[in-house]
Amino acid sequence: MKFTQLAALCALASTAVFAQAKPVWQDFSITGLYGEHYAFPGAGDDNQQTTATFEYAAKLNYGDFFGFADRTHNDSGNATYFEVSPRLSLGAVTGQKLELGPIKDVLIAGTWEGNSANYPGSDFNNYLYGVGFDLEIPYFQYTQLNFYKADNEKGSEDDYQMTVVYAIPFKVGTEDFLVDGFLDWSTAEKNGHASELNWTTQYKWNLGKHISPETRLYLGIEHSVWNNKYAVKGTDENNVSALVKYHF
């Protein structure tokens, strides 16, 4: 087994440890999306797609965990894409405050991403491992910055990736809104593997508070800007999808 594979598996194995820990908090949600301007290599950028997303997030004593699965249907067929992303807090493990300026913690970060589809050439499993930082920035509910080395599926070039995750809550009068999302940027590699940028943001209004104080039902949109989608140069996406999201 290559060292990179071993390191990735060690990082992801922390998921089993996390599963035994009682969460400080946890959240499960389901999202429905519909958009008409999704881009796919060889199929242009005006493809319709419906997506059901199942998400789970948890804060744990020694780190955090995030995972999701997208079930999509478009003109090409059906696909299931997932990510499992555990992070281990070095501050919690060592008992030291690893703080410097906006940095509030340093973490070992790992991600397993995979896809399964009913059309050829779309199945893969990639393993990412690296270092993460929790940041404290005014007006942001949370901000995470992760740097990864990607051990990609055999036949695909390995690359490096930066991921930023963020959330900004705000009010307009008595109404509650939330802007949250992520930015992934990966490096260009040889053999036609283009540098890739995916910036996806959700803009949501909390309708649920008008049903009951405990109900978290959001309506809004998701805006996706994706340059060189799937690392294919020239496959660019600028899509706005209708969104409904419910937190259990």
N, C-alpha and C positions, 0 to 999 in steps of 0.2 A: 504494500500500500504506500502511495506517495505521501510525503510529509504533509503536503497541502490537504490531501484527503483526510489524513489523521487529525490535523488541526481543526478542520471543519467539523468532523464528527465529534471531537471533544467539545467544541463549542456548542454544538447542537444537543449533545448528551445532557447538557445542563437543564434541558427541558424536563427530563425525568426527575431531576432534583427539585426543580421548581414545582412540579406537580404535587410533591409531598408537602409543600409549604402552604400555610394558611394565608390567603391574600389579605393585604392591607385594605385593598378595594378591588373590585372587579366589575366589568361591564360587558354585556352581550347585546348585540344589535343586529338588525336585518335592514338592508337597504335595497330599494328597487330603483333602477335607472332605465331611461329610454332616451336615445339620441339618434341622430340621422347623419352625422358627419364623421363617422369613424373611418380611419385609414387602415388599409391592409396592402401589403406588397402585391403589386400586379392587379389590384382591384380598385384603385383610386381612393378618394377621400370622402365619398358620399354614401357610405354604407350604413344601413340601419342596424341597431343592436339593442337588445334588451339584456339587462344584467340583474341578477339577484346576488347580493353580497352578504355573507355571514361573517361577523367580526367578533373577536373576543380579545379583551385587553385586561391586564391585571398588574397591580403594583404589589411586589412581594418584599419580604424582609431583606433579601439579598439580591434584588434586581427587579426586573420587570419582564413581561411577556406580552407579545402581540401576535395574533394570527388571524388570517382571513381566507375565505374561499369565494371566488367569483364563478358563478355559473352563467355563461353567456350564450346567447343565440343570435346569429347574424346570417347573412346570405351564404357564408362559407359552411355553416353548420353549427354544431354545439361544442362547447369547450368548458373545461373546469380548470381554473388556475388558482393556485394557493401559495401562501407564504406563511412560514412559521419563524418567528423572530424572538428568541430569548436573549436577554442581556444580563450579565453578572456584574454587580456593583463592586468595584475594588475598594471603595470607601467603606461599604458595609462589611466586607470580608476582613479587611485589615483593621477596622475600627478607627481609621484615620479620616480626617476631613480633607478630601482632595479638592480643595477649592482654590480658584485663582481667577480674579475678575468675574466675568459672567459664568465661568465654569463652576458648577456646583457638585459634579461627580464625574468619575471616569469609570467606564464599564468595558468589559469584554463583550463584543457583539457578534452574533451569528444569525444567519438566515438560511433556511432551506426553501427554495422556490421551485415549483413544479407545475407542469401543464399536461393535460390529457384532453385530446380532441378526436372527433370522428372524421377528420380530414388529414391527409398524409403530411408528414414533416413537421408536426406541431407538438409532439411529445418530448418532454425534457425534464431533467432534474439538475438544478444548479445549487452549489453550496458556497455561501459567502461567509467570511470571517474577518474580524478586525477589531477596531476600537471605537467606542462611542463616548459622547460627552452629553451630559445634561446641562442645559444653559438656563440662566435666569435673565430674562429680558423684560423690561417694563411693558405692560399691557398684554403680554402673552401669557396664556394659561400654562403652556409648556412649550419648550423647544428642545429638540434632540438633534444632534449632529453625529453621524456615523460614517466611518471610512472603512471600506471593505476591499479585500482581495477576493475575486470571484473565481471559483473552481468550476468552470462551466462543463456542460455535457460534452462527452467525447465527440470530436468533430467540430466543436465551436471554440473559438479563441478565448482563452482566459483574459480577464480585464480587471480594472480597478473601478470602484464605484464610490461616490459620495451621496449620502442620503440625508436630507433635512426634513424633519417632521415638526409641525407647529399647529397651534390653535390660538385664536384670538376671539374671546367673547366680548360682546358689547350690547348696549341698550339704545333703543330709539324710543323715547318716551317711556312707556311701560312695557314695551315689547322686547323680548330677549332674542338675540341673534348670535350665531357662531360661525366664524370663518376658520376652517381647518383644512389641512392637506399635507402634501409632501412634494419634495423635489428630488428626483434621482438624476444623477449625471454620471456617465461612465466613459472610460477612455476609448480612443480608437486603437485598433490593433490591426495586424496584417491580415491578408486574405479577405479584404472587403468588409471587415468588421468596423463599421463607422462609429464615431463618438455619438452617444445617445443622450438626449435630455427629455425627461418626462416630468412636467410640472402640472399637478392635478390639485385643484382646490374646490372645496364644497362651501357654498354660501347658503346658510340655513336659518329659517325662522322657527322658533319654538311654538308651534300650534298647541302642543300638549298641555301647556299651563292653563289654557282656557277650558280644558276638559277637567283636569284636577291638578293640584300642586305636584303630585308625584308622577304624572304622565309626561314622558319625554318623546313626543312625536314631532318630527321636524319635516318641513316642506322647503324646497329650494331648488338649486341647480348645482351641477358639477361641471366645472370648466377644465378641460384637458388640453394642454399644449404639449405635443410630443414630436420632437424633431428626430429624424432618422429612426423611426419606430422599429423595434426588433433589431436595431443596429444595421438596418438596410438604408443606405444613403438615398435621400430623396423621398422617402416615405414619411410625410409630415402630416400631423393631425392637429386641427384646431376645432374642438367639438364642445358643444354645450348640451348637457343632458338634463332632462327633468328628473327630480329626485324626491323620494319619500323615504324617511328613515325612522325606525322605531327602536328605542332602547328598552330592554326588559329590566 
